[in-house]
Amino acid sequence: MGLVESERTRNEKIDGVIYDMSPKPNFRHGIINSNIHRIITMQSKKYV
């Protein structure tokens, strides 16, 4: 089930001017971010 075009694009209105914004992170991005955070945390605990 794909997203319609209006759900994929993000706009923000600043002082009456509409700017295109980058898309929000997806679920996979969150998983990768969490894994990187865990690896960095575990490595930093080795040196404390």
Secondary structure, DSSP 8 states (H G I E B T S, - for coil): ----HHHH-EEEEETTEEEEE-----HHHHHHHHHHHHHHHHHHHHT-
